Amino acid sequence: MRALNCWEIKKCGREPGGIKTVELGVCPAAIDVVSNGVNNGKNGGRICWKVTGTLCGGKVQGTYAQKALSCLNCEFFKQVQKEEGTGFVLNPDRATAQ
């Protein structure tokens, strides 16, 4: 089974072509190609907590420093951590993201 990305789980509609892109814009995690492959996700889809401007609680969030506590308590974050096990990446070195 392939790893699901945040927009597939959270149903935010901000992925390219999503139903909320006109209203809220395309999510930066969905187009963060530098993070492609991190935690087996597409673009930043499984490292969304490190991407500025993602959606949480119906609102666009700020930087990781501003949203860290809510992200660490997020069910999607916990799901990725569990699914990835010892290979889980919390804070990727962008130079090595695949």
Buried (B, 14 or more C-beta within 10 A) or exposed (E): EEBBBBBBBBEBBBBEEBEBBEEBEBBBBBBBEBBBBBBBBBBBBBBBBBBBBBBBEEEBBEEBEEBEEEBEEBEBBEBBBEBBEEEBBEEBEEEEBE
